[in-house]
């Protein structure tokens, strides 16, 4: 565990430090969940900041791991770009929580619109950076085993798909379909259990990135001497297809107004 943590630090110091700060912030926010009883959309007001802090920290560590393979000039640009964008989103979410206001899909006041719009712009730019990174990882990187390189590219593609699902929620001005936001949901994640909820598809798409890279590293690098390159490549493609199908199925299910677990129900 310590060795892996040091590897992330070595990959990119700026992203590592920012991710560490977010983890510390999440730890402090966890206290707020127990001492502040304010509720927004059927959950404690500090639950969303906590979840986003952890998610952002994981994202930044992942980006640091990827960009370590780029030339130093490109690496620095991505490092600062991702850091600034995540800081903007984090500030907006925490300021709104402090104000006792919803950070997402909130158009009640000019200030609410400003914070939500700032997050939207940051997400849009972040998606463009991910797209460019997917291109650069294949043209500007040090030589990487093909299965591992493809796992990074496929993971970035999944993350981009997850980001576009976020755009759908923004255009819809809600993450729920077939009912209002804030209905009964599963613990912690709060995905709606009665109507469609795009947050599940959004989550799978975004964090499929970590699954792809982790799997690609083990079969393409760690187990390189034990598994033939062709088999590793096919396994990476297989995992990508599975995650893609789950993401798209979850998105379609949500848009149809059905709860995320609906495809698992035997009819």
QUISULBEL-V298112 format. One record per residue. RES is the residue in three letters. OMEGA is omega as a letter, one per 40 degrees, with the letter a starting at -180 (* if undefined). D_CENTER is the distance of its C-alpha to the mean C-alpha in Angstrom with 2 decimals. Layout:
# QUISULBEL-V298112
res:RES omega:OMEGA d_center:D_CENTER
res:RES omega:OMEGA d_center:D_CENTER
This chain:
# QUISULBEL-V298112
res:UNK omega:i d_center:22.00
res:UNK omega:i d_center:23.60
res:UNK omega:i d_center:24.00
res:UNK omega:i d_center:20.32
res:UNK omega:i d_center:19.55
res:UNK omega:i d_center:22.25
res:UNK omega:i d_center:20.89
res:UNK omega:i d_center:17.63
res:UNK omega:a d_center:20.02
res:UNK omega:a d_center:22.12
res:UNK omega:i d_center:19.42
res:UNK omega:a d_center:18.80
res:UNK omega:a d_center:20.38
res:UNK omega:i d_center:18.90
res:UNK omega:i d_center:15.22
res:UNK omega:a d_center:16.49
res:UNK omega:i d_center:18.47
res:UNK omega:i d_center:15.81
res:UNK omega:i d_center:13.47
res:UNK omega:i d_center:16.70
res:UNK omega:i d_center:17.52
res:UNK omega:i d_center:14.31
res:UNK omega:i d_center:15.12
res:UNK omega:i d_center:18.66
res:UNK omega:i d_center:17.70
res:UNK omega:i d_center:15.85
res:UNK omega:i d_center:19.09
res:UNK omega:a d_center:21.19
res:UNK omega:i d_center:19.22
res:UNK omega:i d_center:19.80
res:UNK omega:a d_center:23.46
res:UNK omega:i d_center:23.10
res:UNK omega:a d_center:22.06
res:UNK omega:a d_center:25.47
res:UNK omega:a d_center:27.63
res:UNK omega:a d_center:26.45
res:UNK omega:i d_center:27.14
res:UNK omega:a d_center:25.94
res:UNK omega:i d_center:24.09
res:UNK omega:i d_center:21.91
res:UNK omega:i d_center:20.95
res:UNK omega:i d_center:22.33
res:UNK omega:a d_center:20.39
res:UNK omega:a d_center:21.15
res:UNK omega:a d_center:20.35
res:UNK omega:i d_center:18.60
res:UNK omega:a d_center:16.32
res:UNK omega:i d_center:13.61
res:UNK omega:i d_center:13.91
res:UNK omega:a d_center:13.84
res:UNK omega:a d_center:10.66
res:UNK omega:i d_center:8.84
res:UNK omega:i d_center:10.81
res:UNK omega:a d_center:9.86
res:UNK omega:i d_center:6.05
res:UNK omega:i d_center:7.02
res:UNK omega:i d_center:9.64
res:UNK omega:i d_center:7.98
res:UNK omega:a d_center:6.10
res:UNK omega:i d_center:9.67
res:UNK omega:i d_center:11.51
res:UNK omega:i d_center:10.04
res:UNK omega:i d_center:11.00
res:UNK omega:i d_center:14.24
res:UNK omega:a d_center:14.95
res:UNK omega:a d_center:14.74
res:UNK omega:i d_center:16.74
res:UNK omega:a d_center:19.41
res:UNK omega:a d_center:20.92
res:UNK omega:i d_center:21.53
res:UNK omega:a d_center:24.74
res:UNK omega:a d_center:24.85
res:UNK omega:i d_center:25.18
res:UNK omega:a d_center:22.04
res:UNK omega:a d_center:20.16
res:UNK omega:a d_center:21.25
res:UNK omega:i d_center:20.19
res:UNK omega:a d_center:16.59
res:UNK omega:i d_center:16.60
res:UNK omega:a d_center:18.01
res:UNK omega:a d_center:16.06
res:UNK omega:a d_center:12.55
res:UNK omega:a d_center:14.25
res:UNK omega:a d_center:16.02
res:UNK omega:i d_center:13.25
res:UNK omega:i d_center:11.12
res:UNK omega:i d_center:14.55
res:UNK omega:i d_center:15.41
res:UNK omega:a d_center:12.57
res:UNK omega:i d_center:13.32
res:UNK omega:a d_center:17.00
res:UNK omega:a d_center:16.87
res:UNK omega:a d_center:15.23
res:UNK omega:i d_center:17.70
res:UNK omega:i d_center:20.63
res:UNK omega:i d_center:20.29
res:UNK omega:i d_center:20.14
res:UNK omega:i d_center:23.18
res:UNK omega:a d_center:24.91
res:UNK omega:a d_center:24.34
res:UNK omega:i d_center:22.60
res:UNK omega:a d_center:19.60
res:UNK omega:a d_center:16.93
res:UNK omega:i d_center:15.63
res:UNK omega:a d_center:18.14
res:UNK omega:a d_center:20.93
res:UNK omega:a d_center:23.79
res:UNK omega:a d_center:26.64
res:UNK omega:i d_center:27.64
res:UNK omega:a d_center:27.47
res:UNK omega:i d_center:25.52
res:UNK omega:i d_center:22.93
res:UNK omega:a d_center:22.60
res:UNK omega:a d_center:22.40
res:UNK omega:i d_center:19.44
res:UNK omega:i d_center:17.54
res:UNK omega:i d_center:18.60
res:UNK omega:i d_center:17.62
res:UNK omega:i d_center:13.97
res:UNK omega:i d_center:14.36
res:UNK omega:i d_center:16.01
res:UNK omega:i d_center:13.50
res:UNK omega:a d_center:10.68
res:UNK omega:i d_center:13.40
res:UNK omega:i d_center:14.39
res:UNK omega:i d_center:11.02
res:UNK omega:i d_center:10.93
res:UNK omega:i d_center:14.49
res:UNK omega:i d_center:13.85
res:UNK omega:i d_center:11.54
res:UNK omega:i d_center:14.46
res:UNK omega:i d_center:17.03
res:UNK omega:i d_center:15.47
res:UNK omega:i d_center:15.65
res:UNK omega:a d_center:19.27
res:UNK omega:a d_center:20.15
res:UNK omega:i d_center:19.02
res:UNK omega:a d_center:21.77
res:UNK omega:a d_center:24.38
res:UNK omega:a d_center:24.23
res:UNK omega:i d_center:23.21
res:UNK omega:a d_center:25.61
res:UNK omega:i d_center:26.79
res:UNK omega:i d_center:24.35
res:UNK omega:a d_center:25.20
res:UNK omega:i d_center:24.43
res:UNK omega:a d_center:22.45
res:UNK omega:i d_center:20.15
res:UNK omega:i d_center:19.78
res:UNK omega:i d_center:19.08
res:UNK omega:i d_center:16.39
res:UNK omega:a d_center:14.55
res:UNK omega:i d_center:15.33
res:UNK omega:i d_center:14.42
res:UNK omega:i d_center:11.01
res:UNK omega:i d_center:10.45
res:UNK omega:i d_center:12.05
res:UNK omega:i d_center:9.83
res:UNK omega:i d_center:6.74
res:UNK omega:i d_center:9.43
res:UNK omega:i d_center:10.54
res:UNK omega:i d_center:7.48
res:UNK omega:i d_center:7.95
res:UNK omega:i d_center:11.58
res:UNK omega:i d_center:11.32
res:UNK omega:i d_center:10.22
res:UNK omega:i d_center:13.38
res:UNK omega:i d_center:15.40
res:UNK omega:a d_center:14.73
res:UNK omega:i d_center:15.85
res:UNK omega:i d_center:18.89
res:UNK omega:a d_center:19.72
res:UNK omega:i d_center:19.45
res:UNK omega:i d_center:18.19
res:UNK omega:a d_center:15.64
res:UNK omega:i d_center:18.72
res:UNK omega:a d_center:21.21
res:UNK omega:i d_center:24.73
res:UNK omega:a d_center:24.77
res:UNK omega:i d_center:23.68
res:UNK omega:i d_center:20.57
res:UNK omega:i d_center:21.28
res:UNK omega:i d_center:22.99
res:UNK omega:a d_center:23.13
res:UNK omega:i d_center:19.94
res:UNK omega:a d_center:19.09
res:UNK omega:i d_center:19.07
res:UNK omega:a d_center:16.19
res:UNK omega:i d_center:13.53
res:UNK omega:i d_center:16.32
res:UNK omega:a d_center:15.65
res:UNK omega:a d_center:18.99
res:UNK omega:a d_center:21.62
res:UNK omega:a d_center:24.15
res:UNK omega:i d_center:22.64
res:UNK omega:a d_center:19.80
res:UNK omega:a d_center:16.32
res:UNK omega:a d_center:13.58
res:UNK omega:i d_center:10.85
res:UNK omega:i d_center:11.33
res:UNK omega:i d_center:10.92
res:UNK omega:a d_center:7.82
res:UNK omega:a d_center:6.35
res:UNK omega:i d_center:8.28
res:UNK omega:a d_center:7.44
res:UNK omega:a d_center:3.79
res:UNK omega:i d_center:5.09
res:UNK omega:i d_center:8.35
res:UNK omega:a d_center:8.04
res:UNK omega:i d_center:9.11
res:UNK omega:a d_center:11.63
res:UNK omega:a d_center:13.07
res:UNK omega:i d_center:13.64
res:UNK omega:i d_center:15.06
res:UNK omega:a d_center:17.23
res:UNK omega:i d_center:18.33
res:UNK omega:a d_center:19.34
res:UNK omega:a d_center:21.47
res:UNK omega:a d_center:23.21
res:UNK omega:a d_center:23.51
res:UNK omega:a d_center:24.33
res:UNK omega:a d_center:25.10
res:UNK omega:a d_center:27.08
res:UNK omega:a d_center:28.26
res:UNK omega:a d_center:31.89
res:UNK omega:a d_center:31.68
res:UNK omega:i d_center:29.99
res:UNK omega:a d_center:31.20
res:UNK omega:a d_center:28.97
res:UNK omega:i d_center:29.42
res:UNK omega:i d_center:28.41
res:UNK omega:i d_center:25.30
res:UNK omega:i d_center:24.38
res:UNK omega:i d_center:25.07
res:UNK omega:i d_center:23.02
res:UNK omega:i d_center:19.94
res:UNK omega:a d_center:20.65
res:UNK omega:i d_center:21.18
res:UNK omega:i d_center:17.87
res:UNK omega:a d_center:16.16
res:UNK omega:i d_center:18.46
res:UNK omega:a d_center:17.87
res:UNK omega:i d_center:14.08
res:UNK omega:a d_center:14.78
res:UNK omega:i d_center:17.55
res:UNK omega:a d_center:15.72
res:UNK omega:a d_center:12.99
res:UNK omega:i d_center:15.90
res:UNK omega:i d_center:18.15
res:UNK omega:i d_center:15.85
res:UNK omega:a d_center:15.50
res:UNK omega:i d_center:19.28
res:UNK omega:a d_center:20.13
res:UNK omega:a d_center:18.40
res:UNK omega:i d_center:20.09
res:UNK omega:i d_center:23.33
res:UNK omega:a d_center:23.08
res:UNK omega:i d_center:22.84
res:UNK omega:a d_center:20.89
res:UNK omega:a d_center:18.06
res:UNK omega:a d_center:20.54
res:UNK omega:a d_center:23.23
res:UNK omega:a d_center:23.14
res:UNK omega:a d_center:24.01
res:UNK omega:i d_center:27.11
res:UNK omega:a d_center:30.26
res:UNK omega:* d_center:32.40
